[in-house]
């Protein structure tokens, strides 16, 4: 579906440019966009490598394990259908820890592994289970303490204070995560079977 949306925007852009007789500016914008994309990617590599290294140090120092232990009661509440000590819970906690530290790229492999483990528990393989939907909602809306990727992009574009977004990002992600959990709980209740009336 997303591919069709992007195709629609591209086609409409070219059509409007052709009608206005300004196709050259669209071509120039495409090349400028590609150039900026490469520049931003190279700028992100150094920051991501730095934070991945920090994450490895935190993991070796036991900080991630402590963070995971702090998250354990929350994870048990959010994923009641997953058995205790199941491998999926470990991957979920690692995914959440990486997201909290703003390391979306590091969180993705853990999220994929968690989904694979949750699929093993899924009785209906053709549909996402409630736990899988919850993980997707949390991964998408995750609370972020340090938005490393955004800071790196702002540094690339010579922001005077690239880290000034930390506070607003934290507030925004707290709101988004709260909303995601609320909607997830509401949807679970609305889909749960209504018990038969007694008497």
C-alpha positions as CSV (number, residue, x, y, z in Angstrom):
1,X,0.0,0.0,0.0
2,X,2.8,2.4,0.9
3,X,4.4,1.7,-2.5
4,X,1.2,2.8,-4.2
5,X,1.1,6.0,-2.2
6,X,4.7,6.9,-3.1
7,X,4.0,6.1,-6.7
8,X,0.9,8.4,-6.7
9,X,3.0,11.3,-5.3
10,X,5.7,10.8,-7.9
11,X,3.3,10.6,-10.8
12,X,1.3,13.6,-9.6
13,X,4.5,15.6,-9.1
14,X,5.7,14.9,-12.7
15,X,2.2,15.6,-14.1
16,X,2.0,19.0,-12.3
17,X,5.5,19.8,-13.4
18,X,4.7,18.9,-17.0
19,X,1.5,21.0,-17.0
20,X,3.5,23.9,-15.6
21,X,6.3,23.3,-18.1
22,X,8.9,22.9,-15.3
23,X,10.0,19.2,-15.6
24,X,13.6,20.3,-15.2
25,X,13.1,21.5,-11.6
26,X,11.6,18.1,-10.7
27,X,14.6,16.3,-12.1
28,X,16.9,18.7,-10.3
29,X,15.0,18.1,-7.0
30,X,15.3,14.3,-7.5
31,X,19.0,14.6,-7.9
32,X,19.4,17.0,-4.9
33,X,17.3,14.7,-2.8
34,X,19.4,11.7,-3.7
35,X,22.6,13.7,-2.9
36,X,21.2,14.8,0.5
37,X,20.1,11.3,1.3
38,X,23.7,10.0,0.8
39,X,25.1,12.9,2.9
40,X,22.7,12.2,5.7
41,X,23.4,8.5,5.7
42,X,27.2,9.0,5.9
43,X,26.6,11.5,8.8
44,X,24.4,8.9,10.6
45,X,27.0,6.1,10.3
46,X,29.4,7.7,12.8
47,X,26.7,8.5,15.3
48,X,25.1,5.0,15.0
49,X,28.5,3.3,15.3
50,X,29.2,5.4,18.4
51,X,25.9,4.5,20.1
52,X,26.1,0.9,19.1
53,X,29.5,0.8,20.8
54,X,28.0,2.4,23.8
55,X,25.2,-0.1,23.8
56,X,27.7,-2.9,23.7
57,X,29.6,-1.4,26.6
58,X,26.3,-1.1,28.5
59,X,25.5,-4.7,27.7
60,X,28.9,-5.9,28.9
61,X,28.6,-3.8,32.0
62,X,25.2,-5.3,32.8
63,X,23.3,-2.0,32.4
64,X,21.0,-3.5,29.8
65,X,20.3,-6.5,32.0
66,X,19.4,-4.2,34.9
67,X,17.1,-2.1,32.6
68,X,15.5,-5.3,31.3
69,X,14.9,-6.4,35.0
70,X,13.2,-3.0,35.6
71,X,11.1,-3.6,32.5
72,X,10.1,-7.2,33.5
73,X,7.0,-6.3,35.5
74,X,5.8,-4.0,32.7
75,X,6.5,-6.6,30.1
76,X,4.6,-9.3,32.1
77,X,1.6,-6.9,32.3
78,X,1.7,-6.0,28.6
79,X,2.2,-9.6,27.4
80,X,0.1,-11.8,29.8
81,X,-0.3,-14.5,27.1
82,X,3.5,-15.2,26.8
83,X,4.7,-17.9,29.3
84,X,7.1,-16.9,31.9
85,X,10.8,-17.4,30.9
86,X,9.9,-17.8,27.3
87,X,12.7,-16.5,24.9
88,X,10.3,-14.0,23.4
89,X,10.2,-12.0,26.6
90,X,14.0,-11.6,26.5
91,X,13.9,-10.3,23.0
92,X,11.0,-8.0,23.8
93,X,12.9,-6.5,26.8
94,X,16.0,-6.0,24.6
95,X,13.9,-4.4,21.9
96,X,12.3,-2.0,24.4
97,X,15.7,-1.2,26.1
98,X,17.2,-0.3,22.7
99,X,14.2,1.9,21.8
100,X,14.3,3.7,25.1
101,X,17.9,4.5,24.4
102,X,17.0,5.8,20.9
103,X,18.7,3.0,19.1
104,X,16.0,2.0,16.6
105,X,18.4,0.2,14.3
106,X,19.7,-1.9,17.2
107,X,16.1,-2.5,18.3
108,X,14.9,-3.9,15.0
109,X,16.8,-7.3,15.0
110,X,15.5,-7.9,18.6
111,X,12.0,-7.0,17.5
112,X,12.2,-9.4,14.5
113,X,13.5,-12.2,16.8
114,X,10.7,-11.4,19.3
115,X,8.1,-11.6,16.5
116,X,9.5,-15.0,15.4
117,X,9.2,-16.4,18.9
118,X,5.7,-15.0,19.3
119,X,4.7,-16.6,16.0
120,X,5.7,-20.0,17.5
121,X,3.1,-19.4,20.3
122,X,0.5,-18.1,17.8
123,X,-2.3,-20.7,17.4
124,X,-3.5,-19.0,14.2
125,X,-0.5,-18.6,11.9
126,X,-2.4,-16.5,9.3
127,X,-3.2,-13.7,11.8
128,X,-1.1,-11.7,14.2
129,X,-1.7,-12.6,17.8
130,X,-2.6,-10.1,20.5
131,X,1.0,-10.2,21.8
132,X,2.4,-9.5,18.3
133,X,0.1,-6.6,17.9
134,X,1.1,-5.2,21.3
135,X,4.8,-5.5,20.4
136,X,4.3,-3.7,17.1
137,X,2.4,-0.9,18.8
138,X,5.1,-0.5,21.4
139,X,7.9,-0.7,19.0
140,X,6.3,2.0,16.8
141,X,5.5,4.4,19.6
142,X,8.3,3.6,22.0
143,X,9.3,6.0,24.8
144,X,12.7,7.5,23.8
145,X,15.1,9.0,26.3
146,X,17.8,9.9,23.8
147,X,16.7,10.4,20.1
148,X,20.1,9.6,18.7
149,X,19.1,9.4,15.1
150,X,17.3,12.8,15.1
151,X,20.2,14.4,17.0
152,X,22.6,13.0,14.3
153,X,20.4,14.4,11.5
154,X,20.3,17.8,13.2
155,X,24.1,17.7,13.6
156,X,24.4,16.9,9.9
157,X,22.4,20.1,9.0
158,X,24.5,22.2,11.4
159,X,21.9,22.8,14.1
160,X,23.0,25.2,16.8
161,X,21.8,22.9,19.5
162,X,21.0,19.4,18.1
163,X,20.2,18.0,21.5
164,X,17.5,20.5,22.4
165,X,14.8,18.2,21.1
166,X,15.4,15.6,23.9
167,X,12.8,17.0,26.3
168,X,10.1,17.4,23.6
169,X,10.8,14.0,22.2
170,X,10.5,12.4,25.6
171,X,7.1,14.1,26.2
172,X,5.9,13.2,22.7
173,X,7.0,9.5,23.0
174,X,5.4,9.2,26.5
175,X,2.1,10.4,25.0
176,X,2.4,8.1,22.0
177,X,3.3,5.1,24.1
178,X,0.4,5.8,26.5
179,X,-2.0,6.1,23.6
180,X,-0.7,2.9,22.0
181,X,-1.1,0.9,25.2
182,X,-4.6,2.4,25.8
183,X,-5.8,1.5,22.3
184,X,-4.2,-1.9,22.5
185,X,-6.0,-2.7,25.8
186,X,-9.3,-1.3,24.4
187,X,-9.0,-3.4,21.3
188,X,-8.2,-6.5,23.2
189,X,-11.2,-6.0,25.4
190,X,-13.5,-5.3,22.5
191,X,-12.3,-8.5,20.7
192,X,-12.5,-10.8,23.8
193,X,-15.5,-13.1,23.8
194,X,-18.5,-12.0,26.0
195,X,-19.1,-14.5,28.8
196,X,-22.6,-16.2,28.7
197,X,-25.2,-14.8,31.1
198,X,-25.9,-17.0,34.1
199,X,-29.4,-18.1,35.0
